[in-house]
Amino acid sequence: MADDKKLDKEKINFISIILLCRNEEKFIGKCLDSILAQDYPKDKMEALVVDGMSSDKTREIVKEYAQKGNTVNLIDNHSFTAPAGMNVGIKEAKGQAVVIMGAHAIYAKDYVSKCVKYLNQYNADAVGGLMQTLSGSKTLKAKAIALALSSSFGVGNSYFRTGVKEPKLVDTVPFGCYRKEVFDKIGNFNKNLTRNHDIEFNLRLKKAGGKILLVPDIKSYYYARATFRELFRNNFQNGFWVIYSTKFAKLPFSLRHLVPFIFVSSLFISLILSLLSFEFLYLFSLIFGLYLLFNFTVSLMIAIKNGLGYFPFLLISFLTLHFSYGLGSIWGIVRLILIERRKI
């Protein structure tokens, strides 16, 4: 990255944190504590908590923090969705750069200062860091889910999850820090995308010539879903919006996001075609057999490092991850086809 060290953009000084939340009473306190513990000067930082009209105690907790100082401010997001909340926060932000954060995570005390450092040091439009996945509870099941979400077999080449050794230009980053001028150039987050809004925005930024930098020194910690049902529901929605987002955006995802869809679709198609020709049953058995073998091998390797008690939960975690995402994508195609037919 040595060739990218150019100070030809405005030096960042004051920064705005946009913290999105809705019904996060279990996590919002830990998240705000990590924000207030930042080593960045408090007089050069603001935290805008954009709440999607929470129905639990989230708003009360945020108000308590806001009363303790001038750093935390509560802003209403009457549209409820994350991209709408991001856009509200961007409009209110006073900083030369904004950090988009989520309440389901906590952040290293130097998160903001290092974001500012690398925005100033490198010729980048956005920076982000590595996201370590924490278990949503203390059960073996929850810890296995967190391990699966940190594996390349579970999440593909998501470098911010699996790690990099040095700064790297990428397609997307979690909890990114963006120069404010970026939004004037390419627009805000697509409010029609309930999911994938960050991926779509980052791909749009990259297509416009922007540089998105992943820095291993910048670290955050995300709490994973604690049960297979929660994991399935969340990942199904992610898979759904990968496909369905094409209704609202021209470039909503990268090709790697289609891998689970291709895998699950190939199983369904080969199984259905086996009713016409027995040879397709061999194809189904080959595809699914190779997957199970790979799943077994990866799960065993992770279990050997972390404890053999994790092994059965890792097997189920990977199955849940891949099939929920693939099924969600298939449902996204079905929804698109049904909508197009209604229009006709």
Beta strands, then each sheet from edge to edge (+ up, - down):
strand 1: 15-21
strand 2: 45-51
strand 3: 72-76
strand 4: 97-102
strand 5: 105-107
strand 6: 126-134
strand 7: 168-169
strand 8: 177-179
strand 9: 212-223
sheet 1: 3+ 2+ 1+ 4+ 8- 6+ 9+ 5-
sheet 2: 3+ 2+ 1+ 4+ 8- 6+ 9+ 7-
end
